[in-house]
Amino acid sequence: MWPAVNSVKRLNKYALSGKLFRSEQGQGLAEYAAMLGLLLSLLFIARMIGYNAKQVFQWVLYALQQG
């Protein structure tokens, strides 16, 4: 039989027995991936805030120099 059909049958067997949803095999990897995504998001936000603050200070400096 085709490999895809065997995979579907195996998936149905695990889903019907409840093992699919109780398995914690990939849980650790998913948690690390979520934490990495959160960290990268926070770093991106901090960088954007810093960039915007730099732009504001440059604008104020330019306005003060113009008089």
PDBQT receptor file of N, H, CA, C and O in Angstrom, charges set to zero:
ATOM      1  N   MET A   1       0.837  -1.180   0.000  1.00  0.00    +0.000 N 
ATOM      2  CA  MET A   1       0.000   0.000   0.000  1.00  0.00    +0.000 C 
ATOM      3  C   MET A   1       0.887   1.251   0.000  1.00  0.00    +0.000 C 
ATOM      4  O   MET A   1       2.074   1.173   0.318  1.00  0.00    +0.000 OA
ATOM      5  N   TRP A   2       0.316   2.386  -0.352  1.00  0.00    +0.000 N 
ATOM      6  H   TRP A   2      -0.648   2.449  -0.610  1.00  0.00    +0.000 HD
ATOM      7  CA  TRP A   2       1.087   3.625  -0.429  1.00  0.00    +0.000 C 
ATOM      8  C   TRP A   2       1.476   4.125   0.959  1.00  0.00    +0.000 C 
ATOM      9  O   TRP A   2       0.730   3.942   1.921  1.00  0.00    +0.000 OA
ATOM     10  N   PRO A   3       2.650   4.759   1.061  1.00  0.00    +0.000 N 
ATOM     11  CA  PRO A   3       3.092   5.251   2.377  1.00  0.00    +0.000 C 
ATOM     12  C   PRO A   3       2.136   6.276   2.977  1.00  0.00    +0.000 C 
ATOM     13  O   PRO A   3       1.938   6.292   4.192  1.00  0.00    +0.000 OA
ATOM     14  N   ALA A   4       1.541   7.129   2.151  1.00  0.00    +0.000 N 
ATOM     15  H   ALA A   4       1.702   7.117   1.164  1.00  0.00    +0.000 HD
ATOM     16  CA  ALA A   4       0.624   8.145   2.679  1.00  0.00    +0.000 C 
ATOM     17  C   ALA A   4      -0.607   7.501   3.306  1.00  0.00    +0.000 C 
ATOM     18  O   ALA A   4      -1.098   7.963   4.336  1.00  0.00    +0.000 OA
ATOM     19  N   VAL A   5      -1.101   6.441   2.688  1.00  0.00    +0.000 N 
ATOM     20  H   VAL A   5      -0.702   6.066   1.851  1.00  0.00    +0.000 HD
ATOM     21  CA  VAL A   5      -2.276   5.749   3.219  1.00  0.00    +0.000 C 
ATOM     22  C   VAL A   5      -1.921   5.099   4.550  1.00  0.00    +0.000 C 
ATOM     23  O   VAL A   5      -2.713   5.142   5.492  1.00  0.00    +0.000 OA
ATOM     24  N   ASN A   6      -0.740   4.500   4.636  1.00  0.00    +0.000 N 
ATOM     25  H   ASN A   6      -0.097   4.465   3.871  1.00  0.00    +0.000 HD
ATOM     26  CA  ASN A   6      -0.314   3.890   5.898  1.00  0.00    +0.000 C 
ATOM     27  C   ASN A   6      -0.178   4.943   6.989  1.00  0.00    +0.000 C 
ATOM     28  O   ASN A   6      -0.540   4.694   8.139  1.00  0.00    +0.000 OA
ATOM     29  N   SER A   7       0.338   6.114   6.640  1.00  0.00    +0.000 N 
ATOM     30  H   SER A   7       0.632   6.316   5.705  1.00  0.00    +0.000 HD
ATOM     31  CA  SER A   7       0.491   7.181   7.628  1.00  0.00    +0.000 C 
ATOM     32  C   SER A   7      -0.862   7.641   8.141  1.00  0.00    +0.000 C 
ATOM     33  O   SER A   7      -1.028   7.873   9.339  1.00  0.00    +0.000 OA
ATOM     34  N   VAL A   8      -1.828   7.775   7.245  1.00  0.00    +0.000 N 
ATOM     35  H   VAL A   8      -1.693   7.587   6.272  1.00  0.00    +0.000 HD
ATOM     36  CA  VAL A   8      -3.177   8.195   7.652  1.00  0.00    +0.000 C 
ATOM     37  C   VAL A   8      -3.805   7.146   8.548  1.00  0.00    +0.000 C 
ATOM     38  O   VAL A   8      -4.431   7.482   9.553  1.00  0.00    +0.000 OA
ATOM     39  N   LYS A   9      -3.646   5.879   8.196  1.00  0.00    +0.000 N 
ATOM     40  H   LYS A   9      -3.138   5.606   7.379  1.00  0.00    +0.000 HD
ATOM     41  CA  LYS A   9      -4.206   4.808   9.033  1.00  0.00    +0.000 C 
ATOM     42  C   LYS A   9      -3.568   4.812  10.421  1.00  0.00    +0.000 C 
ATOM     43  O   LYS A   9      -4.258   4.632  11.425  1.00  0.00    +0.000 OA
ATOM     44  N   ARG A  10      -2.250   5.018  10.477  1.00  0.00    +0.000 N 
ATOM     45  H   ARG A  10      -1.690   5.164   9.662  1.00  0.00    +0.000 HD
ATOM     46  CA  ARG A  10      -1.549   5.061  11.758  1.00  0.00    +0.000 C 
ATOM     47  C   ARG A  10      -2.030   6.261  12.581  1.00  0.00    +0.000 C 
ATOM     48  O   ARG A  10      -2.225   6.149  13.791  1.00  0.00    +0.000 OA
ATOM     49  N   LEU A  11      -2.220   7.406  11.921  1.00  0.00    +0.000 N 
ATOM     50  H   LEU A  11      -2.062   7.497  10.938  1.00  0.00    +0.000 HD
ATOM     51  CA  LEU A  11      -2.690   8.607  12.605  1.00  0.00    +0.000 C 
ATOM     52  C   LEU A  11      -4.092   8.388  13.161  1.00  0.00    +0.000 C 
ATOM     53  O   LEU A  11      -4.380   8.779  14.293  1.00  0.00    +0.000 OA
ATOM     54  N   ASN A  12      -4.953   7.773  12.382  1.00  0.00    +0.000 N 
ATOM     55  H   ASN A  12      -4.719   7.455  11.463  1.00  0.00    +0.000 HD
ATOM     56  CA  ASN A  12      -6.318   7.481  12.851  1.00  0.00    +0.000 C 
ATOM     57  C   ASN A  12      -6.289   6.529  14.039  1.00  0.00    +0.000 C 
ATOM     58  O   ASN A  12      -7.076   6.681  14.973  1.00  0.00    +0.000 OA
ATOM     59  N   LYS A  13      -5.386   5.548  14.010  1.00  0.00    +0.000 N 
ATOM     60  H   LYS A  13      -4.747   5.425  13.251  1.00  0.00    +0.000 HD
ATOM     61  CA  LYS A  13      -5.290   4.590  15.113  1.00  0.00    +0.000 C 
ATOM     62  C   LYS A  13      -4.896   5.309  16.402  1.00  0.00    +0.000 C 
ATOM     63  O   LYS A  13      -5.468   5.045  17.459  1.00  0.00    +0.000 OA
ATOM     64  N   TYR A  14      -3.924   6.214  16.318  1.00  0.00    +0.000 N 
ATOM     65  H   TYR A  14      -3.459   6.428  15.459  1.00  0.00    +0.000 HD
ATOM     66  CA  TYR A  14      -3.494   6.955  17.506  1.00  0.00    +0.000 C 
ATOM     67  C   TYR A  14      -4.556   7.947  17.967  1.00  0.00    +0.000 C 
ATOM     68  O   TYR A  14      -4.756   8.131  19.167  1.00  0.00    +0.000 OA
ATOM     69  N   ALA A  15      -5.230   8.580  17.025  1.00  0.00    +0.000 N 
ATOM     70  H   ALA A  15      -5.067   8.431  16.050  1.00  0.00    +0.000 HD
ATOM     71  CA  ALA A  15      -6.259   9.551  17.387  1.00  0.00    +0.000 C 
ATOM     72  C   ALA A  15      -7.432   8.860  18.078  1.00  0.00    +0.000 C 
ATOM     73  O   ALA A  15      -7.979   9.373  19.054  1.00  0.00    +0.000 OA
ATOM     74  N   LEU A  16      -7.807   7.704  17.568  1.00  0.00    +0.000 N 
ATOM     75  H   LEU A  16      -7.363   7.287  16.775  1.00  0.00    +0.000 HD
ATOM     76  CA  LEU A  16      -8.937   6.992  18.159  1.00  0.00    +0.000 C 
ATOM     77  C   LEU A  16      -8.592   6.430  19.530  1.00  0.00    +0.000 C 
ATOM     78  O   LEU A  16      -9.464   6.326  20.393  1.00  0.00    +0.000 OA
ATOM     79  N   SER A  17      -7.345   6.072  19.738  1.00  0.00    +0.000 N 
ATOM     80  H   SER A  17      -6.637   6.156  19.037  1.00  0.00    +0.000 HD
ATOM     81  CA  SER A  17      -6.971   5.524  21.033  1.00  0.00    +0.000 C 
ATOM     82  C   SER A  17      -6.662   6.614  22.053  1.00  0.00    +0.000 C 
ATOM     83  O   SER A  17      -6.498   6.323  23.238  1.00  0.00    +0.000 OA
ATOM     84  N   GLY A  18      -6.581   7.862  21.607  1.00  0.00    +0.000 N 
ATOM     85  H   GLY A  18      -6.714   8.099  20.645  1.00  0.00    +0.000 HD
ATOM     86  CA  GLY A  18      -6.308   8.968  22.513  1.00  0.00    +0.000 C 
ATOM     87  C   GLY A  18      -4.835   9.211  22.736  1.00  0.00    +0.000 C 
ATOM     88  O   GLY A  18      -4.475  10.152  23.443  1.00  0.00    +0.000 OA
ATOM     89  N   LYS A  19      -3.958   8.389  22.154  1.00  0.00    +0.000 N 
ATOM     90  H   LYS A  19      -4.250   7.625  21.580  1.00  0.00    +0.000 HD
ATOM     91  CA  LYS A  19      -2.521   8.540  22.358  1.00  0.00    +0.000 C 
ATOM     92  C   LYS A  19      -1.967   9.773  21.665  1.00  0.00    +0.000 C 
ATOM     93  O   LYS A  19      -0.963  10.337  22.100  1.00  0.00    +0.000 OA
ATOM     94  N   LEU A  20      -2.615  10.191  20.592  1.00  0.00    +0.000 N 
ATOM     95  H   LEU A  20      -3.431   9.732  20.239  1.00  0.00    +0.000 HD
ATOM     96  CA  LEU A  20      -2.113  11.325  19.819  1.00  0.00    +0.000 C 
ATOM     97  C   LEU A  20      -2.115  12.597  20.655  1.00  0.00    +0.000 C 
ATOM     98  O   LEU A  20      -1.175  13.389  20.589  1.00  0.00    +0.000 OA
ATOM     99  N   PHE A  21      -3.157  12.793  21.431  1.00  0.00    +0.000 N 
ATOM    100  H   PHE A  21      -3.921  12.150  21.485  1.00  0.00    +0.000 HD
ATOM    101  CA  PHE A  21      -3.290  14.022  22.187  1.00  0.00    +0.000 C 
ATOM    102  C   PHE A  21      -2.634  13.950  23.562  1.00  0.00    +0.000 C 
ATOM    103  O   PHE A  21      -2.434  14.981  24.204  1.00  0.00    +0.000 OA
ATOM    104  N   ARG A  22      -2.302  12.765  24.012  1.00  0.00    +0.000 N 
ATOM    105  H   ARG A  22      -2.465  11.928  23.489  1.00  0.00    +0.000 HD
ATOM    106  CA  ARG A  22      -1.644  12.622  25.301  1.00  0.00    +0.000 C 
ATOM    107  C   ARG A  22      -0.133  12.553  25.182  1.00  0.00    +0.000 C 
ATOM    108  O   ARG A  22       0.575  12.625  26.187  1.00  0.00    +0.000 OA
ATOM    109  N   SER A  23       0.360  12.415  23.979  1.00  0.00    +0.000 N 
ATOM    110  H   SER A  23      -0.214  12.357  23.163  1.00  0.00    +0.000 HD
ATOM    111  CA  SER A  23       1.806  12.311  23.780  1.00  0.00    +0.000 C 
ATOM    112  C   SER A  23       2.475  13.641  24.081  1.00  0.00    +0.000 C 
ATOM    113  O   SER A  23       2.008  14.692  23.643  1.00  0.00    +0.000 OA
ATOM    114  N   GLU A  24       3.567  13.593  24.828  1.00  0.00    +0.000 N 
ATOM    115  H   GLU A  24       3.946  12.740  25.184  1.00  0.00    +0.000 HD
ATOM    116  CA  GLU A  24       4.300  14.802  25.182  1.00  0.00    +0.000 C 
ATOM    117  C   GLU A  24       5.685  14.788  24.543  1.00  0.00    +0.000 C 
ATOM    118  O   GLU A  24       6.596  15.466  25.018  1.00  0.00    +0.000 OA
ATOM    119  N   GLN A  25       5.842  14.039  23.495  1.00  0.00    +0.000 N 
ATOM    120  H   GLN A  25       5.102  13.489  23.108  1.00  0.00    +0.000 HD
ATOM    121  CA  GLN A  25       7.148  13.856  22.880  1.00  0.00    +0.000 C 
ATOM    122  C   GLN A  25       7.703  15.161  22.317  1.00  0.00    +0.000 C 
ATOM    123  O   GLN A  25       8.882  15.451  22.522  1.00  0.00    +0.000 OA
ATOM    124  N   GLY A  26       6.905  15.950  21.623  1.00  0.00    +0.000 N 
ATOM    125  H   GLY A  26       5.948  15.714  21.457  1.00  0.00    +0.000 HD
ATOM    126  CA  GLY A  26       7.397  17.179  21.013  1.00  0.00    +0.000 C 
ATOM    127  C   GLY A  26       7.107  18.420  21.825  1.00  0.00    +0.000 C 
ATOM    128  O   GLY A  26       7.331  19.533  21.349  1.00  0.00    +0.000 OA
ATOM    129  N   GLN A  27       6.617  18.257  23.031  1.00  0.00    +0.000 N 
ATOM    130  H   GLN A  27       6.434  17.353  23.418  1.00  0.00    +0.000 HD
ATOM    131  CA  GLN A  27       6.221  19.401  23.851  1.00  0.00    +0.000 C 
ATOM    132  C   GLN A  27       7.404  20.275  24.218  1.00  0.00    +0.000 C 
ATOM    133  O   GLN A  27       7.286  21.500  24.176  1.00  0.00    +0.000 OA
ATOM    134  N   GLY A  28       8.532  19.700  24.573  1.00  0.00    +0.000 N 
ATOM    135  H   GLY A  28       8.628  18.705  24.607  1.00  0.00    +0.000 HD
ATOM    136  CA  GLY A  28       9.703  20.485  24.955  1.00  0.00    +0.000 C 
ATOM    137  C   GLY A  28      10.215  21.341  23.814  1.00  0.00    +0.000 C 
ATOM    138  O   GLY A  28      10.556  22.508  24.006  1.00  0.00    +0.000 OA
ATOM    139  N   LEU A  29      10.267  20.762  22.629  1.00  0.00    +0.000 N 
ATOM    140  H   LEU A  29       9.990  19.814  22.473  1.00  0.00    +0.000 HD
ATOM    141  CA  LEU A  29      10.731  21.499  21.461  1.00  0.00    +0.000 C 
ATOM    142  C   LEU A  29       9.786  22.651  21.143  1.00  0.00    +0.000 C 
ATOM    143  O   LEU A  29      10.236  23.742  20.794  1.00  0.00    +0.000 OA
ATOM    144  N   ALA A  30       8.491  22.421  21.260  1.00  0.00    +0.000 N 
ATOM    145  H   ALA A  30       8.125  21.535  21.545  1.00  0.00    +0.000 HD
ATOM    146  CA  ALA A  30       7.506  23.475  20.990  1.00  0.00    +0.000 C 
ATOM    147  C   ALA A  30       7.640  24.605  22.001  1.00  0.00    +0.000 C 
ATOM    148  O   ALA A  30       7.496  25.775  21.646  1.00  0.00    +0.000 OA
ATOM    149  N   GLU A  31       7.912  24.267  23.248  1.00  0.00    +0.000 N 
ATOM    150  H   GLU A  31       8.029  23.317  23.536  1.00  0.00    +0.000 HD
ATOM    151  CA  GLU A  31       8.082  25.301  24.273  1.00  0.00    +0.000 C 
ATOM    152  C   GLU A  31       9.326  26.131  24.002  1.00  0.00    +0.000 C 
ATOM    153  O   GLU A  31       9.293  27.353  24.143  1.00  0.00    +0.000 OA
ATOM    154  N   TYR A  32      10.413  25.494  23.619  1.00  0.00    +0.000 N 
ATOM    155  H   TYR A  32      10.440  24.501  23.504  1.00  0.00    +0.000 HD
ATOM    156  CA  TYR A  32      11.628  26.237  23.292  1.00  0.00    +0.000 C 
ATOM    157  C   TYR A  32      11.419  27.129  22.076  1.00  0.00    +0.000 C 
ATOM    158  O   TYR A  32      11.920  28.252  22.040  1.00  0.00    +0.000 OA
ATOM    159  N   ALA A  33      10.695  26.647  21.093  1.00  0.00    +0.000 N 
ATOM    160  H   ALA A  33      10.288  25.734  21.122  1.00  0.00    +0.000 HD
ATOM    161  CA  ALA A  33      10.415  27.444  19.895  1.00  0.00    +0.000 C 
ATOM    162  C   ALA A  33       9.550  28.652  20.244  1.00  0.00    +0.000 C 
ATOM    163  O   ALA A  33       9.772  29.746  19.724  1.00  0.00    +0.000 OA
ATOM    164  N   ALA A  34       8.573  28.462  21.116  1.00  0.00    +0.000 N 
ATOM    165  H   ALA A  34       8.392  27.573  21.539  1.00  0.00    +0.000 HD
ATOM    166  CA  ALA A  34       7.717  29.579  21.539  1.00  0.00    +0.000 C 
ATOM    167  C   ALA A  34       8.523  30.613  22.316  1.00  0.00    +0.000 C 
ATOM    168  O   ALA A  34       8.346  31.815  22.117  1.00  0.00    +0.000 OA
ATOM    169  N   MET A  35       9.400  30.158  23.192  1.00  0.00    +0.000 N 
ATOM    170  H   MET A  35       9.544  29.181  23.354  1.00  0.00    +0.000 HD
ATOM    171  CA  MET A  35      10.234  31.091  23.962  1.00  0.00    +0.000 C 
ATOM    172  C   MET A  35      11.194  31.844  23.048  1.00  0.00    +0.000 C 
ATOM    173  O   MET A  35      11.420  33.037  23.247  1.00  0.00    +0.000 OA
ATOM    174  N   LEU A  36      11.755  31.179  22.063  1.00  0.00    +0.000 N 
ATOM    175  H   LEU A  36      11.571  30.209  21.902  1.00  0.00    +0.000 HD
ATOM    176  CA  LEU A  36      12.648  31.838  21.114  1.00  0.00    +0.000 C 
ATOM    177  C   LEU A  36      11.886  32.889  20.315  1.00  0.00    +0.000 C 
ATOM    178  O   LEU A  36      12.396  33.987  20.090  1.00  0.00    +0.000 OA
ATOM    179  N   GLY A  37      10.686  32.566  19.892  1.00  0.00    +0.000 N 
ATOM    180  H   GLY A  37      10.271  31.675  20.076  1.00  0.00    +0.000 HD
ATOM    181  CA  GLY A  37       9.859  33.533  19.172  1.00  0.00    +0.000 C 
ATOM    182  C   GLY A  37       9.527  34.743  20.023  1.00  0.00    +0.000 C 
ATOM    183  O   GLY A  37       9.563  35.874  19.538  1.00  0.00    +0.000 OA
ATOM    184  N   LEU A  38       9.204  34.515  21.288  1.00  0.00    +0.000 N 
ATOM    185  H   LEU A  38       9.175  33.596  21.682  1.00  0.00    +0.000 HD
ATOM    186  CA  LEU A  38       8.908  35.615  22.202  1.00  0.00    +0.000 C 
ATOM    187  C   LEU A  38      10.128  36.490  22.415  1.00  0.00    +0.000 C 
ATOM    188  O   LEU A  38      10.022  37.716  22.410  1.00  0.00    +0.000 OA
ATOM    189  N   LEU A  39      11.279  35.874  22.601  1.00  0.00    +0.000 N 
ATOM    190  H   LEU A  39      11.365  34.878  22.605  1.00  0.00    +0.000 HD
ATOM    191  CA  LEU A  39      12.520  36.621  22.803  1.00  0.00    +0.000 C 
ATOM    192  C   LEU A  39      12.859  37.456  21.574  1.00  0.00    +0.000 C 
ATOM    193  O   LEU A  39      13.219  38.627  21.703  1.00  0.00    +0.000 OA
ATOM    194  N   LEU A  40      12.749  36.874  20.396  1.00  0.00    +0.000 N 
ATOM    195  H   LEU A  40      12.457  35.924  20.291  1.00  0.00    +0.000 HD
ATOM    196  CA  LEU A  40      13.031  37.621  19.174  1.00  0.00    +0.000 C 
ATOM    197  C   LEU A  40      12.052  38.776  18.988  1.00  0.00    +0.000 C 
ATOM    198  O   LEU A  40      12.437  39.849  18.524  1.00  0.00    +0.000 OA
ATOM    199  N   SER A  41      10.797  38.564  19.347  1.00  0.00    +0.000 N 
ATOM    200  H   SER A  41      10.484  37.693  19.725  1.00  0.00    +0.000 HD
ATOM    201  CA  SER A  41       9.810  39.636  19.258  1.00  0.00    +0.000 C 
ATOM    202  C   SER A  41      10.162  40.784  20.198  1.00  0.00    +0.000 C 
ATOM    203  O   SER A  41      10.088  41.952  19.817  1.00  0.00    +0.000 OA
ATOM    204  N   LEU A  42      10.542  40.449  21.416  1.00  0.00    +0.000 N 
ATOM    205  H   LEU A  42      10.602  39.500  21.725  1.00  0.00    +0.000 HD
ATOM    206  CA  LEU A  42      10.920  41.486  22.377  1.00  0.00    +0.000 C 
ATOM    207  C   LEU A  42      12.163  42.246  21.927  1.00  0.00    +0.000 C 
ATOM    208  O   LEU A  42      12.235  43.465  22.080  1.00  0.00    +0.000 OA
ATOM    209  N   LEU A  43      13.135  41.536  21.375  1.00  0.00    +0.000 N 
ATOM    210  H   LEU A  43      13.076  40.546  21.251  1.00  0.00    +0.000 HD
ATOM    211  CA  LEU A  43      14.326  42.211  20.870  1.00  0.00    +0.000 C 
ATOM    212  C   LEU A  43      13.990  43.143  19.710  1.00  0.00    +0.000 C 
ATOM    213  O   LEU A  43      14.532  44.245  19.621  1.00  0.00    +0.000 OA
ATOM    214  N   PHE A  44      13.104  42.710  18.828  1.00  0.00    +0.000 N 
ATOM    215  H   PHE A  44      12.663  41.816  18.900  1.00  0.00    +0.000 HD
ATOM    216  CA  PHE A  44      12.689  43.545  17.706  1.00  0.00    +0.000 C 
ATOM    217  C   PHE A  44      11.972  44.798  18.202  1.00  0.00    +0.000 C 
ATOM    218  O   PHE A  44      12.226  45.896  17.707  1.00  0.00    +0.000 OA
ATOM    219  N   ILE A  45      11.079  44.638  19.175  1.00  0.00    +0.000 N 
ATOM    220  H   ILE A  45      10.872  43.747  19.577  1.00  0.00    +0.000 HD
ATOM    221  CA  ILE A  45      10.347  45.781  19.726  1.00  0.00    +0.000 C 
ATOM    222  C   ILE A  45      11.310  46.753  20.401  1.00  0.00    +0.000 C 
ATOM    223  O   ILE A  45      11.191  47.965  20.223  1.00  0.00    +0.000 OA
ATOM    224  N   ALA A  46      12.261  46.234  21.172  1.00  0.00    +0.000 N 
ATOM    225  H   ALA A  46      12.358  45.249  21.317  1.00  0.00    +0.000 HD
ATOM    226  CA  ALA A  46      13.239  47.101  21.836  1.00  0.00    +0.000 C 
ATOM    227  C   ALA A  46      14.083  47.851  20.810  1.00  0.00    +0.000 C 
ATOM    228  O   ALA A  46      14.407  49.023  21.003  1.00  0.00    +0.000 OA
ATOM    229  N   ARG A  47      14.429  47.188  19.745  1.00  0.00    +0.000 N 
ATOM    230  H   ARG A  47      14.166  46.236  19.588  1.00  0.00    +0.000 HD
ATOM    231  CA  ARG A  47      15.219  47.849  18.695  1.00  0.00    +0.000 C 
ATOM    232  C   ARG A  47      14.423  48.958  18.024  1.00  0.00    +0.000 C 
ATOM    233  O   ARG A  47      14.961  50.030  17.748  1.00  0.00    +0.000 OA
ATOM    234  N   MET A  48      13.140  48.708  17.758  1.00  0.00    +0.000 N 
ATOM    235  H   MET A  48      12.702  47.837  17.982  1.00  0.00    +0.000 HD
ATOM    236  CA  MET A  48      12.304  49.735  17.127  1.00  0.00    +0.000 C 
ATOM    237  C   MET A  48      12.098  50.931  18.058  1.00  0.00    +0.000 C 
ATOM    238  O   MET A  48      12.105  52.077  17.609  1.00  0.00    +0.000 OA
ATOM    239  N   ILE A  49      11.914  50.667  19.347  1.00  0.00    +0.000 N 
ATOM    240  H   ILE A  49      11.908  49.736  19.712  1.00  0.00    +0.000 HD
ATOM    241  CA  ILE A  49      11.768  51.761  20.305  1.00  0.00    +0.000 C 
ATOM    242  C   ILE A  49      13.047  52.586  20.348  1.00  0.00    +0.000 C 
ATOM    243  O   ILE A  49      12.992  53.816  20.362  1.00  0.00    +0.000 OA
ATOM    244  N   GLY A  50      14.192  51.921  20.368  1.00  0.00    +0.000 N 
ATOM    245  H   GLY A  50      14.236  50.922  20.356  1.00  0.00    +0.000 HD
ATOM    246  CA  GLY A  50      15.470  52.631  20.368  1.00  0.00    +0.000 C 
ATOM    247  C   GLY A  50      15.665  53.446  19.106  1.00  0.00    +0.000 C 
ATOM    248  O   GLY A  50      16.163  54.571  19.168  1.00  0.00    +0.000 OA
ATOM    249  N   TYR A  51      15.286  52.905  17.975  1.00  0.00    +0.000 N 
ATOM    250  H   TYR A  51      14.881  51.992  17.925  1.00  0.00    +0.000 HD
ATOM    251  CA  TYR A  51      15.418  53.618  16.703  1.00  0.00    +0.000 C 
ATOM    252  C   TYR A  51      14.529  54.849  16.695  1.00  0.00    +0.000 C 
ATOM    253  O   TYR A  51      14.956  55.925  16.276  1.00  0.00    +0.000 OA
ATOM    254  N   ASN A  52      13.285  54.696  17.159  1.00  0.00    +0.000 N 
ATOM    255  H   ASN A  52      12.938  53.822  17.500  1.00  0.00    +0.000 HD
ATOM    256  CA  ASN A  52      12.366  55.834  17.196  1.00  0.00    +0.000 C 
ATOM    257  C   ASN A  52      12.844  56.899  18.169  1.00  0.00    +0.000 C 
ATOM    258  O   ASN A  52      12.720  58.090  17.884  1.00  0.00    +0.000 OA
ATOM    259  N   ALA A  53      13.385  56.497  19.311  1.00  0.00    +0.000 N 
ATOM    260  H   ALA A  53      13.485  55.529  19.543  1.00  0.00    +0.000 HD
ATOM    261  CA  ALA A  53      13.905  57.462  20.274  1.00  0.00    +0.000 C 
ATOM    262  C   ALA A  53      15.082  58.223  19.666  1.00  0.00    +0.000 C 
ATOM    263  O   ALA A  53      15.211  59.431  19.867  1.00  0.00    +0.000 OA
ATOM    264  N   LYS A  54      15.916  57.540  18.942  1.00  0.00    +0.000 N 
ATOM    265  H   LYS A  54      15.811  56.559  18.778  1.00  0.00    +0.000 HD
ATOM    266  CA  LYS A  54      17.053  58.191  18.286  1.00  0.00    +0.000 C 
ATOM    267  C   LYS A  54      16.557  59.228  17.280  1.00  0.00    +0.000 C 
ATOM    268  O   LYS A  54      17.110  60.324  17.198  1.00  0.00    +0.000 OA
ATOM    269  N   GLN A  55      15.532  58.892  16.524  1.00  0.00    +0.000 N 
ATOM    270  H   GLN A  55      15.083  58.001  16.591  1.00  0.00    +0.000 HD
ATOM    271  CA  GLN A  55      14.969  59.827  15.557  1.00  0.00    +0.000 C 
ATOM    272  C   GLN A  55      14.390  61.060  16.252  1.00  0.00    +0.000 C 
ATOM    273  O   GLN A  55      14.556  62.178  15.765  1.00  0.00    +0.000 OA
ATOM    274  N   VAL A  56      13.721  60.867  17.369  1.00  0.00    +0.000 N 
ATOM    275  H   VAL A  56      13.586  59.958  17.764  1.00  0.00    +0.000 HD
ATOM    276  CA  VAL A  56      13.139  61.992  18.109  1.00  0.00    +0.000 C 
ATOM    277  C   VAL A  56      14.239  62.907  18.627  1.00  0.00    +0.000 C 
ATOM    278  O   VAL A  56      14.133  64.128  18.509  1.00  0.00    +0.000 OA
ATOM    279  N   PHE A  57      15.290  62.336  19.197  1.00  0.00    +0.000 N 
ATOM    280  H   PHE A  57      15.376  61.344  19.293  1.00  0.00    +0.000 HD
ATOM    281  CA  PHE A  57      16.387  63.159  19.722  1.00  0.00    +0.000 C 
ATOM    282  C   PHE A  57      17.090  63.919  18.604  1.00  0.00    +0.000 C 
ATOM    283  O   PHE A  57      17.484  65.072  18.783  1.00  0.00    +0.000 OA
ATOM    284  N   GLN A  58      17.246  63.281  17.461  1.00  0.00    +0.000 N 
ATOM    285  H   GLN A  58      16.926  62.345  17.315  1.00  0.00    +0.000 HD
ATOM    286  CA  GLN A  58      17.865  63.977  16.334  1.00  0.00    +0.000 C 
ATOM    287  C   GLN A  58      16.985  65.128  15.859  1.00  0.00    +0.000 C 
ATOM    288  O   GLN A  58      17.492  66.190  15.500  1.00  0.00    +0.000 OA
ATOM    289  N   TRP A  59      15.682  64.925  15.856  1.00  0.00    +0.000 N 
ATOM    290  H   TRP A  59      15.270  64.061  16.148  1.00  0.00    +0.000 HD
ATOM    291  CA  TRP A  59      14.764  65.985  15.443  1.00  0.00    +0.000 C 
ATOM    292  C   TRP A  59      14.817  67.155  16.419  1.00  0.00    +0.000 C 
ATOM    293  O   TRP A  59      14.828  68.312  16.000  1.00  0.00    +0.000 OA
ATOM    294  N   VAL A  60      14.851  66.857  17.724  1.00  0.00    +0.000 N 
ATOM    295  H   VAL A  60      14.842  65.917  18.064  1.00  0.00    +0.000 HD
ATOM    296  CA  VAL A  60      14.935  67.912  18.742  1.00  0.00    +0.000 C 
ATOM    297  C   VAL A  60      16.251  68.668  18.599  1.00  0.00    +0.000 C 
ATOM    298  O   VAL A  60      16.262  69.897  18.673  1.00  0.00    +0.000 OA
ATOM    299  N   LEU A  61      17.352  67.963  18.397  1.00  0.00    +0.000 N 
ATOM    300  H   LEU A  61      17.343  66.965  18.338  1.00  0.00    +0.000 HD
ATOM    301  CA  LEU A  61      18.650  68.603  18.220  1.00  0.00    +0.000 C 
ATOM    302  C   LEU A  61      18.639  69.512  16.994  1.00  0.00    +0.000 C 
ATOM    303  O   LEU A  61      19.152  70.630  17.041  1.00  0.00    +0.000 OA
ATOM    304  N   TYR A  62      18.065  69.038  15.916  1.00  0.00    +0.000 N 
ATOM    305  H   TYR A  62      17.648  68.130  15.878  1.00  0.00    +0.000 HD
ATOM    306  CA  TYR A  62      17.981  69.846  14.695  1.00  0.00    +0.000 C 
ATOM    307  C   TYR A  62      17.125  71.095  14.937  1.00  0.00    +0.000 C 
ATOM    308  O   TYR A  62      17.476  72.187  14.491  1.00  0.00    +0.000 OA
ATOM    309  N   ALA A  63      15.993  70.927  15.651  1.00  0.00    +0.000 N 
ATOM    310  H   ALA A  63      15.708  70.040  16.013  1.00  0.00    +0.000 HD
ATOM    311  CA  ALA A  63      15.117  72.060  15.936  1.00  0.00    +0.000 C 
ATOM    312  C   ALA A  63      15.817  73.091  16.817  1.00  0.00    +0.000 C 
ATOM    313  O   ALA A  63      15.649  74.295  16.625  1.00  0.00    +0.000 OA
ATOM    314  N   LEU A  64      16.603  72.616  17.783  1.00  0.00    +0.000 N 
ATOM    315  H   LEU A  64      16.740  71.638  17.940  1.00  0.00    +0.000 HD
ATOM    316  CA  LEU A  64      17.342  73.543  18.658  1.00  0.00    +0.000 C 
ATOM    317  C   LEU A  64      18.440  74.270  17.892  1.00  0.00    +0.000 C 
ATOM    318  O   LEU A  64      18.700  75.447  18.145  1.00  0.00    +0.000 OA
ATOM    319  N   GLN A  65      19.074  73.587  16.972  1.00  0.00    +0.000 N 
ATOM    320  H   GLN A  65      18.862  72.631  16.767  1.00  0.00    +0.000 HD
ATOM    321  CA  GLN A  65      20.131  74.229  16.196  1.00  0.00    +0.000 C 
ATOM    322  C   GLN A  65      19.576  75.268  15.225  1.00  0.00    +0.000 C 
ATOM    323  O   GLN A  65      20.245  76.258  14.925  1.00  0.00    +0.000 OA
ATOM    324  N   GLN A  66      18.369  75.051  14.738  1.00  0.00    +0.000 N 
ATOM    325  H   GLN A  66      17.826  74.247  14.981  1.00  0.00    +0.000 HD
ATOM    326  CA  GLN A  66      17.757  75.988  13.802  1.00  0.00    +0.000 C 
ATOM    327  C   GLN A  66      17.256  77.239  14.513  1.00  0.00    +0.000 C 
ATOM    328  O   GLN A  66      17.081  78.292  13.901  1.00  0.00    +0.000 OA
ATOM    329  N   GLY A  67      17.037  77.109  15.762  1.00  0.00    +0.000 N 
ATOM    330  H   GLY A  67      17.179  76.254  16.259  1.00  0.00    +0.000 HD
ATOM    331  CA  GLY A  67      16.808  78.248  16.544  1.00  0.00    +0.000 C 
ATOM    332  C   GLY A  67      15.560  78.745  16.981  1.00  0.00    +0.000 C 
ATOM    333  O   GLY A  67      15.508  79.765  17.669  1.00  0.00    +0.000 OA
TER     334      GLY A  67
